[in-house]
Every structure is written in structure tokens, then in C-alpha cells.
Amino acid sequence: MSFSQIAGAWSIYVDDFEMPVATGNIGAALSQLLELYSGKLTGDYDGVMFIQNIDNIPHRIKLVPESATSFTANTEDNPTFLVHEDGSLTFCLANSPIETI
């Protein structure tokens, strides 16, 4: 899943939508998420954001806006992407392990 632009503070949930795994400005929150899910999720943020599942099982992601948020999602990358009435975003990441040579 990728975003051409994403900014502001977000809470990020993975699989169990009861408790966020990271909250804060999107760059810092994504870094926290990738550290917690090392070996399962990979990604990057520099104004443009992508997140990829490198695990052998699918993961569900939810982004909840906290403050001053904006985004442009590349929905053609992921047909499961939804924007909900409360402004939250959800999508599934199918397993797509990175090949090593």
C-alpha cells in the first residue's frame, strides 16, 4: 500500500483494532510500527509512504487520524483500501515476501 502524500498525527492499528501499536506524526509512528513488526512489515516515509507485508500471513492495518491529517492514497495499489465515515483508513496487506538472492 502506498500514499503519494500523507501528513499529520495518526494512530496505527495492526490486526487487532483494540489498541494502537503506534501513535504520533506519521513518520515517527511508521518507524515505531516497523520496529515492532520487524521481519513482518517493511516500509518507508519521506512525505510519500509505503508499507508492505513481508510476513507469511496477511495483516489488516487501520490508520486513525489524530490531528492535522491529510493523505492521498494510491488506491490502485490495494483494492481493500477504505475510508470510513469517522476518517479512519483500513486496508489489508497480503503476504508478499521479499525475494533474496
N, CA, C and O atoms as CSV, one atom per row, in Angstrom:
chain,resi,resn,atom,element,x,y,z
A,1,MET,N,N,0.861,-1.164,0.000
A,1,MET,CA,C,0.000,0.000,0.000
A,1,MET,C,C,0.901,1.219,0.000
A,1,MET,O,O,1.914,1.253,0.699
A,2,SER,N,N,0.532,2.213,-0.782
A,2,SER,CA,C,1.333,3.426,-0.806
A,2,SER,C,C,0.451,4.664,-0.793
A,2,SER,O,O,-0.713,4.638,-1.195
A,3,PHE,N,N,1.042,5.734,-0.321
A,3,PHE,CA,C,0.395,7.041,-0.260
A,3,PHE,C,C,1.308,8.038,-0.949
A,3,PHE,O,O,2.481,8.149,-0.593
A,4,SER,N,N,0.788,8.767,-1.934
A,4,SER,CA,C,1.576,9.805,-2.603
A,4,SER,C,C,1.888,10.940,-1.651
A,4,SER,O,O,2.900,11.627,-1.793
A,5,GLN,N,N,1.014,11.130,-0.682
A,5,GLN,CA,C,1.197,12.159,0.337
A,5,GLN,C,C,0.430,11.725,1.568
A,5,GLN,O,O,-0.711,11.276,1.468
A,6,ILE,N,N,1.056,11.858,2.733
A,6,ILE,CA,C,0.374,11.621,3.995
A,6,ILE,C,C,1.094,12.452,5.055
A,6,ILE,O,O,2.323,12.490,5.103
A,7,ALA,N,N,0.303,13.116,5.905
A,7,ALA,CA,C,0.874,14.004,6.922
A,7,ALA,C,C,-0.007,14.000,8.157
A,7,ALA,O,O,-1.138,13.514,8.135
A,8,GLY,N,N,0.530,14.547,9.224
A,8,GLY,CA,C,-0.230,14.699,10.463
A,8,GLY,C,C,0.021,13.574,11.436
A,8,GLY,O,O,0.857,12.699,11.210
A,9,ALA,N,N,-0.723,13.616,12.527
A,9,ALA,CA,C,-0.608,12.605,13.582
A,9,ALA,C,C,-1.692,11.543,13.398
A,9,ALA,O,O,-2.867,11.854,13.202
A,10,TRP,N,N,-1.268,10.294,13.465
A,10,TRP,CA,C,-2.150,9.147,13.263
A,10,TRP,C,C,-1.901,8.118,14.349
A,10,TRP,O,O,-0.806,8.040,14.906
A,11,SER,N,N,-2.926,7.329,14.648
A,11,SER,CA,C,-2.758,6.103,15.435
A,11,SER,C,C,-2.822,4.954,14.449
A,11,SER,O,O,-3.678,4.923,13.565
A,12,ILE,N,N,-1.903,4.005,14.609
A,12,ILE,CA,C,-1.830,2.857,13.700
A,12,ILE,C,C,-2.164,1.586,14.475
A,12,ILE,O,O,-1.596,1.312,15.532
A,13,TYR,N,N,-3.090,0.828,13.926
A,13,TYR,CA,C,-3.511,-0.455,14.487
A,13,TYR,C,C,-3.120,-1.552,13.501
A,13,TYR,O,O,-3.133,-1.340,12.288
A,14,VAL,N,N,-2.776,-2.721,14.028
A,14,VAL,CA,C,-2.459,-3.869,13.179
A,14,VAL,C,C,-3.238,-5.072,13.696
A,14,VAL,O,O,-3.158,-5.419,14.874
A,15,ASP,N,N,-3.993,-5.701,12.800
A,15,ASP,CA,C,-4.762,-6.914,13.059
A,15,ASP,C,C,-5.828,-6.722,14.136
A,15,ASP,O,O,-7.014,-6.690,13.809
A,16,ASP,N,N,-5.457,-6.596,15.380
A,16,ASP,CA,C,-6.402,-6.389,16.484
A,16,ASP,C,C,-6.637,-4.895,16.620
A,16,ASP,O,O,-5.733,-4.165,17.027
A,17,PHE,N,N,-7.811,-4.433,16.294
A,17,PHE,CA,C,-8.093,-2.996,16.272
A,17,PHE,C,C,-8.488,-2.446,17.641
A,17,PHE,O,O,-9.114,-1.389,17.719
A,18,GLU,N,N,-8.133,-3.145,18.721
A,18,GLU,CA,C,-8.459,-2.692,20.076
A,18,GLU,C,C,-7.503,-1.624,20.589
A,18,GLU,O,O,-7.933,-0.657,21.218
A,19,MET,N,N,-6.206,-1.790,20.325
A,19,MET,CA,C,-5.190,-0.871,20.843
A,19,MET,C,C,-4.232,-0.484,19.719
A,19,MET,O,O,-3.794,-1.347,18.958
A,20,PRO,N,N,-3.902,0.807,19.607
A,20,PRO,CA,C,-2.927,1.185,18.580
A,20,PRO,C,C,-1.538,0.657,18.942
A,20,PRO,O,O,-1.180,0.579,20.118
A,21,VAL,N,N,-0.769,0.299,17.930
A,21,VAL,CA,C,0.605,-0.137,18.159
A,21,VAL,C,C,1.562,1.038,18.078
A,21,VAL,O,O,2.700,0.946,18.538
A,22,ALA,N,N,1.107,2.153,17.494
A,22,ALA,CA,C,1.931,3.357,17.380
A,22,ALA,C,C,1.013,4.562,17.203
A,22,ALA,O,O,-0.039,4.469,16.570
A,23,THR,N,N,1.428,5.698,17.774
A,23,THR,CA,C,0.679,6.947,17.631
A,23,THR,C,C,1.675,8.096,17.546
A,23,THR,O,O,2.674,8.120,18.265
A,24,GLY,N,N,1.396,9.039,16.667
A,24,GLY,CA,C,2.236,10.224,16.545
A,24,GLY,C,C,2.269,10.703,15.115
A,24,GLY,O,O,1.512,10.222,14.272
A,25,ASN,N,N,3.162,11.667,14.835
A,25,ASN,CA,C,3.332,12.100,13.456
A,25,ASN,C,C,3.647,10.883,12.615
A,25,ASN,O,O,4.361,9.985,13.060
A,26,ILE,N,N,3.122,10.844,11.406
A,26,ILE,CA,C,3.132,9.619,10.615
A,26,ILE,C,C,4.525,9.023,10.437
A,26,ILE,O,O,4.664,7.800,10.485
A,27,GLY,N,N,5.544,9.823,10.238
A,27,GLY,CA,C,6.898,9.286,10.076
A,27,GLY,C,C,7.369,8.540,11.308
A,27,GLY,O,O,7.886,7.427,11.211
A,28,ALA,N,N,7.188,9.157,12.472
A,28,ALA,CA,C,7.597,8.528,13.733
A,28,ALA,C,C,6.729,7.309,14.037
A,28,ALA,O,O,7.238,6.282,14.485
A,29,ALA,N,N,5.427,7.417,13.798
A,29,ALA,CA,C,4.520,6.294,14.057
A,29,ALA,C,C,4.858,5.110,13.155
A,29,ALA,O,O,4.850,3.965,13.608
A,30,LEU,N,N,5.154,5.376,11.882
A,30,LEU,CA,C,5.522,4.290,10.970
A,30,LEU,C,C,6.827,3.646,11.425
A,30,LEU,O,O,6.954,2.423,11.379
A,31,SER,N,N,7.795,4.439,11.860
A,31,SER,CA,C,9.060,3.886,12.369
A,31,SER,C,C,8.818,2.965,13.551
A,31,SER,O,O,9.406,1.887,13.630
A,32,GLN,N,N,7.942,3.388,14.486
A,32,GLN,CA,C,7.596,2.552,15.644
A,32,GLN,C,C,6.974,1.240,15.176
A,32,GLN,O,O,7.346,0.163,15.642
A,33,LEU,N,N,6.024,1.343,14.250
A,33,LEU,CA,C,5.342,0.165,13.723
A,33,LEU,C,C,6.337,-0.803,13.090
A,33,LEU,O,O,6.297,-2.002,13.365
A,34,LEU,N,N,7.229,-0.288,12.243
A,34,LEU,CA,C,8.175,-1.156,11.547
A,34,LEU,C,C,9.169,-1.802,12.506
A,34,LEU,O,O,9.635,-2.915,12.264
A,35,GLU,N,N,9.493,-1.106,13.591
A,35,GLU,CA,C,10.362,-1.704,14.604
A,35,GLU,C,C,9.647,-2.839,15.336
A,35,GLU,O,O,10.219,-3.905,15.563
A,36,LEU,N,N,8.383,-2.593,15.701
A,36,LEU,CA,C,7.599,-3.614,16.402
A,36,LEU,C,C,7.316,-4.834,15.529
A,36,LEU,O,O,7.251,-5.956,16.031
A,37,TYR,N,N,7.149,-4.620,14.237
A,37,TYR,CA,C,6.815,-5.692,13.309
A,37,TYR,C,C,7.983,-6.020,12.378
A,37,TYR,O,O,7.783,-6.411,11.228
A,38,SER,N,N,9.189,-5.857,12.884
A,38,SER,CA,C,10.396,-6.182,12.115
A,38,SER,C,C,10.315,-7.626,11.636
A,38,SER,O,O,9.990,-8.529,12.406
A,39,GLY,N,N,10.611,-7.831,10.368
A,39,GLY,CA,C,10.525,-9.174,9.792
A,39,GLY,C,C,9.134,-9.547,9.321
A,39,GLY,O,O,8.937,-10.595,8.705
A,40,LYS,N,N,8.158,-8.678,9.614
A,40,LYS,CA,C,6.775,-8.914,9.177
A,40,LYS,C,C,6.290,-7.817,8.234
A,40,LYS,O,O,5.619,-8.095,7.240
A,41,LEU,N,N,6.632,-6.575,8.550
A,41,LEU,CA,C,6.242,-5.432,7.721
A,41,LEU,C,C,7.484,-4.616,7.398
A,41,LEU,O,O,8.407,-4.526,8.208
A,42,THR,N,N,7.502,-4.030,6.224
A,42,THR,CA,C,8.554,-3.100,5.848
A,42,THR,C,C,7.889,-1.872,5.251
A,42,THR,O,O,6.723,-1.918,4.858
A,43,GLY,N,N,8.620,-0.789,5.185
A,43,GLY,CA,C,8.053,0.427,4.632
A,43,GLY,C,C,9.030,1.571,4.704
A,43,GLY,O,O,10.188,1.407,5.090
A,44,ASP,N,N,8.532,2.753,4.319
A,44,ASP,CA,C,9.353,3.950,4.323
A,44,ASP,C,C,8.441,5.164,4.288
A,44,ASP,O,O,7.305,5.102,3.816
A,45,TYR,N,N,8.971,6.273,4.802
A,45,TYR,CA,C,8.228,7.532,4.773
A,45,TYR,C,C,9.200,8.677,4.559
A,45,TYR,O,O,10.192,8.810,5.276
A,46,ASP,N,N,8.904,9.501,3.565
A,46,ASP,CA,C,9.628,10.750,3.349
A,46,ASP,C,C,8.680,11.767,2.706
A,46,ASP,O,O,9.040,12.465,1.758
A,47,GLY,N,N,7.457,11.831,3.249
A,47,GLY,CA,C,6.379,12.612,2.648
A,47,GLY,C,C,5.500,11.693,1.816
A,47,GLY,O,O,4.278,11.838,1.784
A,48,VAL,N,N,6.136,10.753,1.150
A,48,VAL,CA,C,5.498,9.645,0.447
A,48,VAL,C,C,5.670,8.445,1.359
A,48,VAL,O,O,6.729,8.284,1.965
A,49,MET,N,N,4.655,7.600,1.470
A,49,MET,CA,C,4.748,6.461,2.372
A,49,MET,C,C,4.365,5.178,1.651
A,49,MET,O,O,3.434,5.156,0.845
A,50,PHE,N,N,5.097,4.109,1.954
A,50,PHE,CA,C,4.647,2.783,1.528
A,50,PHE,C,C,4.828,1.826,2.689
A,50,PHE,O,O,5.700,2.006,3.540
A,51,ILE,N,N,3.988,0.811,2.705
A,51,ILE,CA,C,4.066,-0.240,3.707
A,51,ILE,C,C,3.776,-1.552,2.992
A,51,ILE,O,O,2.844,-1.651,2.195
A,52,GLN,N,N,4.596,-2.560,3.292
A,52,GLN,CA,C,4.492,-3.850,2.616
A,52,GLN,C,C,4.583,-4.977,3.636
A,52,GLN,O,O,5.333,-4.898,4.609
A,53,ASN,N,N,3.820,-6.004,3.400
A,53,ASN,CA,C,3.825,-7.199,4.239
A,53,ASN,C,C,4.894,-8.160,3.721
A,53,ASN,O,O,4.832,-8.593,2.570
A,54,ILE,N,N,5.874,-8.496,4.565
A,54,ILE,CA,C,6.891,-9.473,4.192
A,54,ILE,C,C,6.754,-10.747,5.035
A,54,ILE,O,O,7.631,-11.612,5.024
A,55,ASP,N,N,5.652,-10.843,5.754
A,55,ASP,CA,C,5.336,-11.990,6.590
A,55,ASP,C,C,4.669,-13.059,5.729
A,55,ASP,O,O,4.347,-12.804,4.569
A,56,ASN,N,N,4.462,-14.240,6.279
A,56,ASN,CA,C,3.796,-15.300,5.519
A,56,ASN,C,C,2.294,-15.335,5.761
A,56,ASN,O,O,1.615,-16.236,5.268
A,57,ILE,N,N,1.759,-14.367,6.515
A,57,ILE,CA,C,0.308,-14.272,6.725
A,57,ILE,C,C,-0.146,-12.840,6.435
A,57,ILE,O,O,0.641,-11.906,6.593
A,58,PRO,N,N,-1.403,-12.649,6.014
A,58,PRO,CA,C,-1.916,-11.307,5.761
A,58,PRO,C,C,-2.060,-10.503,7.062
A,58,PRO,O,O,-2.223,-11.075,8.140
A,59,HIS,N,N,-1.998,-9.181,6.945
A,59,HIS,CA,C,-2.208,-8.292,8.087
A,59,HIS,C,C,-3.211,-7.209,7.707
A,59,HIS,O,O,-3.223,-6.721,6.577
A,60,ARG,N,N,-4.056,-6.843,8.679
A,60,ARG,CA,C,-5.013,-5.747,8.500
A,60,ARG,C,C,-4.448,-4.512,9.196
A,60,ARG,O,O,-3.953,-4.597,10.320
A,61,ILE,N,N,-4.525,-3.372,8.526
A,61,ILE,CA,C,-3.989,-2.119,9.044
A,61,ILE,C,C,-5.124,-1.101,9.141
A,61,ILE,O,O,-5.979,-1.015,8.260
A,62,LYS,N,N,-5.112,-0.334,10.227
A,62,LYS,CA,C,-6.067,0.761,10.397
A,62,LYS,C,C,-5.288,2.001,10.815
A,62,LYS,O,O,-4.488,1.951,11.749
A,63,LEU,N,N,-5.522,3.112,10.126
A,63,LEU,CA,C,-4.946,4.399,10.480
A,63,LEU,C,C,-6.079,5.297,10.958
A,63,LEU,O,O,-7.053,5.508,10.235
A,64,VAL,N,N,-5.959,5.824,12.169
A,64,VAL,CA,C,-6.981,6.704,12.739
A,64,VAL,C,C,-6.380,8.097,12.852
A,64,VAL,O,O,-5.345,8.272,13.495
A,65,PRO,N,N,-7.024,9.104,12.230
A,65,PRO,CA,C,-6.483,10.462,12.286
A,65,PRO,C,C,-6.568,11.028,13.699
A,65,PRO,O,O,-7.595,10.895,14.365
A,66,GLU,N,N,-5.487,11.660,14.155
A,66,GLU,CA,C,-5.446,12.290,15.476
A,66,GLU,C,C,-5.449,13.815,15.365
A,66,GLU,O,O,-6.221,14.480,16.057
A,67,SER,N,N,-4.593,14.381,14.500
A,67,SER,CA,C,-4.594,15.840,14.318
A,67,SER,C,C,-3.872,16.224,13.026
A,67,SER,O,O,-2.900,15.586,12.621
A,68,ALA,N,N,-4.375,17.277,12.396
A,68,ALA,CA,C,-3.773,17.890,11.197
A,68,ALA,C,C,-3.417,16.867,10.120
A,68,ALA,O,O,-2.337,16.933,9.533
A,69,THR,N,N,-4.315,15.929,9.859
A,69,THR,CA,C,-4.034,14.860,8.909
A,69,THR,C,C,-4.488,15.204,7.498
A,69,THR,O,O,-5.465,15.925,7.294
A,70,SER,N,N,-3.768,14.678,6.551
A,70,SER,CA,C,-4.149,14.729,5.142
A,70,SER,C,C,-3.471,13.537,4.463
A,70,SER,O,O,-2.462,13.026,4.950
A,71,PHE,N,N,-4.031,13.106,3.348
A,71,PHE,CA,C,-3.435,11.981,2.632
A,71,PHE,C,C,-3.948,11.927,1.211
A,71,PHE,O,O,-5.024,12.438,0.901
A,72,THR,N,N,-3.168,11.304,0.358
A,72,THR,CA,C,-3.554,10.908,-0.985
A,72,THR,C,C,-3.110,9.461,-1.130
A,72,THR,O,O,-1.919,9.172,-1.236
A,73,ALA,N,N,-4.074,8.564,-1.132
A,73,ALA,CA,C,-3.766,7.132,-1.211
A,73,ALA,C,C,-3.724,6.686,-2.663
A,73,ALA,O,O,-4.499,7.156,-3.496
A,74,ASN,N,N,-2.821,5.785,-2.948
A,74,ASN,CA,C,-2.738,5.165,-4.268
A,74,ASN,C,C,-3.597,3.906,-4.230
A,74,ASN,O,O,-3.094,2.795,-4.067
A,75,THR,N,N,-4.895,4.103,-4.382
A,75,THR,CA,C,-5.848,3.013,-4.195
A,75,THR,C,C,-5.733,1.922,-5.251
A,75,THR,O,O,-6.170,0.795,-5.022
A,76,GLU,N,N,-5.151,2.240,-6.403
A,76,GLU,CA,C,-4.970,1.205,-7.415
A,76,GLU,C,C,-3.977,0.149,-6.942
A,76,GLU,O,O,-3.970,-0.969,-7.457
A,77,ASP,N,N,-3.137,0.495,-5.960
A,77,ASP,CA,C,-2.178,-0.451,-5.381
A,77,ASP,C,C,-2.866,-1.494,-4.493
A,77,ASP,O,O,-2.357,-2.601,-4.316
A,78,ASN,N,N,-4.026,-1.127,-3.940
A,78,ASN,CA,C,-4.654,-2.009,-2.959
A,78,ASN,C,C,-6.179,-1.849,-3.003
A,78,ASN,O,O,-6.704,-0.859,-2.494
A,79,PRO,N,N,-6.895,-2.806,-3.602
A,79,PRO,CA,C,-8.354,-2.700,-3.722
A,79,PRO,C,C,-9.098,-2.838,-2.391
A,79,PRO,O,O,-10.305,-2.602,-2.344
A,80,THR,N,N,-8.403,-3.215,-1.303
A,80,THR,CA,C,-9.069,-3.344,0.001
A,80,THR,C,C,-9.121,-2.026,0.761
A,80,THR,O,O,-9.725,-1.965,1.831
A,81,PHE,N,N,-8.504,-0.969,0.236
A,81,PHE,CA,C,-8.426,0.325,0.914
A,81,PHE,C,C,-9.816,0.944,1.073
A,81,PHE,O,O,-10.570,1.050,0.105
A,82,LEU,N,N,-10.149,1.354,2.310
A,82,LEU,CA,C,-11.434,2.006,2.598
A,82,LEU,C,C,-11.205,3.238,3.463
A,82,LEU,O,O,-10.362,3.235,4.360
A,83,VAL,N,N,-11.976,4.299,3.180
A,83,VAL,CA,C,-12.041,5.476,4.048
A,83,VAL,C,C,-13.389,5.405,4.743
A,83,VAL,O,O,-14.422,5.325,4.078
A,84,HIS,N,N,-13.396,5.432,6.059
A,84,HIS,CA,C,-14.622,5.308,6.836
A,84,HIS,C,C,-15.178,6.686,7.217
A,84,HIS,O,O,-14.472,7.691,7.140
A,85,GLU,N,N,-16.437,6.719,7.623
A,85,GLU,CA,C,-17.110,7.974,7.973
A,85,GLU,C,C,-16.389,8.753,9.064
A,85,GLU,O,O,-16.435,9.983,9.081
A,86,ASP,N,N,-15.725,8.050,9.974
A,86,ASP,CA,C,-15.002,8.721,11.064
A,86,ASP,C,C,-13.627,9.233,10.623
A,86,ASP,O,O,-12.889,9.798,11.431
A,87,GLY,N,N,-13.278,9.035,9.338
A,87,GLY,CA,C,-11.994,9.494,8.816
A,87,GLY,C,C,-10.890,8.462,8.903
A,87,GLY,O,O,-9.790,8.691,8.400
A,88,SER,N,N,-11.161,7.326,9.532
A,88,SER,CA,C,-10.139,6.285,9.629
A,88,SER,C,C,-9.991,5.579,8.279
A,88,SER,O,O,-10.899,5.580,7.448
A,89,LEU,N,N,-8.821,4.981,8.094
A,89,LEU,CA,C,-8.490,4.264,6.869
A,89,LEU,C,C,-8.189,2.821,7.223
A,89,LEU,O,O,-7.512,2.557,8.216
A,90,THR,N,N,-8.677,1.890,6.434
A,90,THR,CA,C,-8.333,0.485,6.648
A,90,THR,C,C,-7.926,-0.139,5.327
A,90,THR,O,O,-8.394,0.256,4.259
A,91,PHE,N,N,-7.041,-1.127,5.424
A,91,PHE,CA,C,-6.639,-1.904,4.258
A,91,PHE,C,C,-5.973,-3.189,4.730
A,91,PHE,O,O,-5.491,-3.279,5.859
A,92,CYS,N,N,-5.956,-4.161,3.860
A,92,CYS,CA,C,-5.293,-5.428,4.138
A,92,CYS,C,C,-4.002,-5.485,3.339
A,92,CYS,O,O,-3.911,-4.963,2.228
A,93,LEU,N,N,-3.013,-6.128,3.927
A,93,LEU,CA,C,-1.744,-6.353,3.237
A,93,LEU,C,C,-1.551,-7.851,3.094
A,93,LEU,O,O,-1.319,-8.560,4.073
A,94,ALA,N,N,-1.650,-8.322,1.856
A,94,ALA,CA,C,-1.414,-9.735,1.594
A,94,ALA,C,C,0.066,-10.019,1.779
A,94,ALA,O,O,0.906,-9.126,1.663
A,95,ASN,N,N,0.370,-11.269,2.068
A,95,ASN,CA,C,1.773,-11.624,2.218
A,95,ASN,C,C,2.468,-11.557,0.862
A,95,ASN,O,O,1.985,-12.098,-0.132
A,96,SER,N,N,3.601,-10.887,0.849
A,96,SER,CA,C,4.405,-10.771,-0.366
A,96,SER,C,C,5.876,-10.736,0.035
A,96,SER,O,O,6.524,-9.693,-0.047
A,97,PRO,N,N,6.397,-11.873,0.466
A,97,PRO,CA,C,7.783,-11.905,0.920
A,97,PRO,C,C,8.754,-11.339,-0.108
A,97,PRO,O,O,8.607,-11.564,-1.309
A,98,ILE,N,N,9.739,-10.608,0.375
A,98,ILE,CA,C,10.786,-10.067,-0.494
A,98,ILE,C,C,11.736,-11.205,-0.834
A,98,ILE,O,O,12.194,-11.937,0.043
A,99,GLU,N,N,12.021,-11.338,-2.111
A,99,GLU,CA,C,12.918,-12.392,-2.538
A,99,GLU,C,C,14.367,-12.008,-2.212
A,99,GLU,O,O,14.773,-10.857,-2.375
A,100,THR,N,N,15.116,-12.981,-1.759
A,100,THR,CA,C,16.538,-12.760,-1.525
A,100,THR,C,C,17.328,-13.619,-2.489
A,100,THR,O,O,16.941,-14.743,-2.807
A,101,ILE,N,N,18.410,-13.089,-2.934
A,101,ILE,CA,C,19.241,-13.828,-3.922
A,101,ILE,C,C,20.539,-14.217,-3.260
A,101,ILE,O,O,21.391,-14.842,-3.891
